[in-house]
Amino acid sequence: MLRTGPNPQLNADGELQHLLTLEGMPAAIIERVLDTAVPFVSIAERDVKKVPLLRGKTVFNLFFENSTRTRTTFEIAAKRLSADVININVGVSSTSKGETLLDTIDNLVAMNADMFVVRHGQSGAPHLIAQHLSARQRSHTAPASSRCSWPESSWVISSIRRSGCRIASPRSPRSSCSSHWA
C-alpha cells in the first residue's frame, strides 16, 4: 500500500473524500455513511427508482479487470441517484497503447469527472489514484491538454480484489456489493 502520513481517505478537515477501505476509517464516519444510506434502501422498491442526489454529476466506472455484477451494481446505484454514468472499456482504451493509470485519470478529470469507481487487480492502485487526486486538488493543476478546472467533488471508490473488499456495501469488508449505497 502507498499510504504515508494521514489517512488518504480524509481531507484536511477530516471529512471523507475517497472511500478506499474500512481499514483506518474512523467509526463516526462509517456510522454516518451507513446512516445516510438507510433512506436509499427503499428506492429499489418504488415505482420511480430515481432521486436527484447526483443530478448533473458524472460518474466514471473504470474496471481494469473483468466484472459484471460489481460494475452493473455501481452503474445501477449511480443511475438511481440520477448521475450520468460512463463505463470505460479499459480493454479498448488508451491503456492498451501504454497510457498509464494516472494518465487515464488525468484525461478523465479533464473531461470534468466528478466521481470514479475503480476496480483494479493491484491493491495499491486505488490509493495511488486517491493520492494523485488529492495532490491535484491541493495544487489545482490540470493536465497540459486540459482547459477544464479540477472538479470540486472527486471521490475514488474502489474494489480491492486481494483484500476481498467490496466497498459498495461498507457494512463488512467481505460483503458483496449492493446497489443501495453509492
C-alpha positions as CSV (number, residue, x, y, z in Angstrom):
1,M,0.0,0.0,0.0
2,L,1.3,3.5,-0.8
3,R,-0.1,5.1,2.3
4,T,2.0,7.6,4.1
5,G,1.1,10.2,6.6
6,P,-2.6,10.9,7.5
7,N,-5.5,8.8,6.2
8,P,-5.6,9.4,2.4
9,Q,-9.4,8.9,2.5
10,L,-10.0,12.1,4.5
11,N,-9.4,15.7,3.5
12,A,-7.6,18.2,5.8
13,D,-10.8,18.8,7.7
14,G,-11.2,15.1,8.5
15,E,-14.1,14.7,6.0
16,L,-14.5,11.7,3.8
17,Q,-13.1,12.4,0.3
18,H,-12.0,9.0,-1.0
19,L,-13.6,5.7,0.0
20,L,-10.9,3.1,-0.4
21,T,-11.3,0.7,2.5
22,L,-12.7,0.5,6.0
23,E,-9.3,0.0,7.4
24,G,-8.3,3.0,9.5
25,M,-11.7,4.7,8.9
26,P,-13.0,6.5,12.0
27,A,-16.1,4.7,13.4
28,A,-18.0,8.0,13.3
29,I,-17.6,8.3,9.5
30,I,-18.6,4.7,8.9
31,E,-21.7,5.3,11.0
32,R,-22.5,8.5,9.1
33,V,-22.2,6.7,5.8
34,L,-24.5,3.9,6.9
35,D,-27.0,6.3,8.4
36,T,-27.0,8.3,5.2
37,A,-27.5,5.1,3.2
38,V,-30.6,3.9,5.1
39,P,-33.2,6.1,3.3
40,F,-31.9,4.9,-0.1
41,V,-32.6,1.3,0.5
42,S,-36.3,1.8,-0.4
43,I,-35.5,3.4,-3.8
44,A,-35.4,0.0,-5.5
45,E,-38.9,-0.8,-4.3
46,R,-40.5,2.4,-5.6
47,D,-42.3,2.8,-9.0
48,V,-39.9,5.6,-9.9
49,K,-36.4,4.3,-8.9
50,K,-34.6,7.7,-9.0
51,V,-33.7,10.5,-6.7
52,P,-31.9,13.7,-7.9
53,L,-28.9,13.5,-5.4
54,L,-26.3,13.2,-8.2
55,R,-28.1,15.1,-10.9
56,G,-25.5,16.9,-13.0
57,K,-22.6,14.8,-11.8
58,T,-20.7,12.4,-13.9
59,V,-19.5,9.0,-12.6
60,F,-16.8,7.1,-14.5
61,N,-16.7,3.3,-13.9
62,L,-13.1,2.1,-14.5
63,F,-12.8,-1.6,-14.3
64,F,-9.3,-2.9,-15.1
65,E,-10.4,-6.5,-14.5
66,N,-13.5,-8.4,-15.6
67,S,-16.7,-7.8,-13.7
68,T,-20.3,-8.0,-14.4
69,R,-22.1,-7.9,-11.1
70,T,-19.9,-5.3,-9.4
71,R,-19.8,-2.9,-12.4
72,T,-23.6,-3.3,-13.0
73,T,-24.3,-2.7,-9.3
74,F,-22.4,0.5,-9.3
75,E,-23.9,1.7,-12.5
76,I,-27.5,1.0,-11.3
77,A,-26.7,2.8,-8.0
78,A,-25.3,5.9,-9.7
79,K,-28.2,6.0,-12.2
80,R,-30.8,5.7,-9.4
81,L,-29.1,8.7,-7.9
82,S,-29.5,10.5,-11.3
83,A,-25.8,10.6,-12.2
84,D,-24.6,10.4,-15.7
85,V,-22.6,7.2,-15.9
86,I,-19.7,6.5,-18.2
87,N,-18.4,2.9,-18.4
88,I,-14.9,2.8,-19.6
89,N,-13.9,-0.3,-21.5
90,V,-10.3,-0.4,-20.4
91,G,-9.5,-3.2,-22.8
92,V,-10.0,-0.9,-25.8
93,S,-8.9,2.3,-24.1
94,S,-5.5,4.0,-24.5
95,T,-4.2,1.9,-21.7
96,S,-3.8,-0.8,-24.3
97,K,-1.4,1.5,-26.1
98,G,0.6,2.2,-22.9
99,E,-1.2,5.0,-21.3
100,T,-0.6,4.9,-17.5
101,L,-3.3,4.6,-14.9
102,L,-2.7,8.2,-13.8
103,D,-2.7,9.5,-17.4
104,T,-6.1,7.9,-17.8
105,I,-7.3,9.5,-14.5
106,D,-5.9,12.9,-15.6
107,N,-7.7,12.7,-19.0
108,L,-11.0,11.9,-17.4
109,V,-10.5,14.7,-14.9
110,A,-10.0,17.0,-17.9
111,M,-13.5,15.8,-19.0
112,N,-15.0,17.0,-15.7
113,A,-15.3,13.7,-14.0
114,D,-17.0,14.1,-10.6
115,M,-16.6,10.6,-9.3
116,F,-14.6,7.4,-10.1
117,V,-15.5,3.8,-9.4
118,V,-12.3,1.8,-9.8
119,R,-11.7,-1.9,-9.7
120,H,-8.1,-2.9,-10.2
121,G,-6.2,-6.1,-9.6
122,Q,-3.3,-4.2,-7.9
123,S,-4.3,-3.4,-4.3
124,G,-2.3,-0.2,-4.3
125,A,-3.9,1.3,-7.4
126,P,-6.9,2.9,-5.6
127,H,-4.6,4.5,-3.0
128,L,-2.3,5.8,-5.8
129,I,-5.3,7.4,-7.5
130,A,-6.5,8.9,-4.3
131,Q,-3.1,10.4,-3.5
132,H,-2.8,11.7,-7.1
133,L,-6.3,13.3,-7.0
134,S,-5.7,14.8,-3.6
135,A,-2.4,16.3,-4.7
136,R,-4.0,17.7,-7.9
137,Q,-6.8,19.2,-5.8
138,R,-4.3,20.9,-3.4
139,S,-2.3,22.3,-6.3
140,H,-5.3,23.0,-8.6
141,T,-3.4,21.6,-11.5
142,A,-4.8,20.1,-14.7
143,P,-3.2,18.1,-17.5
144,A,-1.4,20.2,-20.1
145,S,-4.0,19.2,-22.7
146,S,-6.9,20.3,-20.5
147,R,-8.7,23.6,-20.3
148,C,-11.0,22.3,-17.6
149,S,-10.7,23.1,-13.9
150,W,-10.4,20.4,-11.3
151,P,-13.9,19.1,-10.3
152,E,-15.0,20.2,-6.8
153,S,-16.2,16.8,-5.9
154,S,-13.9,13.8,-6.6
155,W,-14.2,10.5,-4.9
156,V,-12.4,7.3,-5.6
157,I,-14.4,4.2,-4.9
158,S,-12.5,1.1,-5.3
159,S,-12.9,-2.7,-5.1
160,I,-9.7,-4.3,-4.0
161,R,-9.6,-7.9,-5.0
162,R,-6.7,-9.0,-2.8
163,S,-8.4,-7.9,0.4
164,G,-11.8,-9.1,-0.7
165,C,-13.1,-5.6,-0.1
166,R,-16.3,-4.7,-1.9
167,I,-16.9,-1.2,-0.7
168,A,-20.4,-0.6,-2.2
169,S,-21.6,-2.2,1.0
170,P,-19.4,-0.8,3.7
171,R,-21.0,-2.8,6.5
172,S,-18.4,-5.5,6.0
173,P,-15.2,-5.6,4.1
174,R,-16.1,-9.1,2.8
175,S,-19.7,-8.4,1.8
176,S,-20.9,-8.4,-1.7
177,C,-21.9,-5.2,-3.5
178,S,-25.3,-3.9,-3.2
179,S,-26.9,-1.0,-5.1
180,H,-28.4,0.7,-2.1
181,W,-25.3,2.6,-1.3
182,A,-23.3,4.9,-3.6
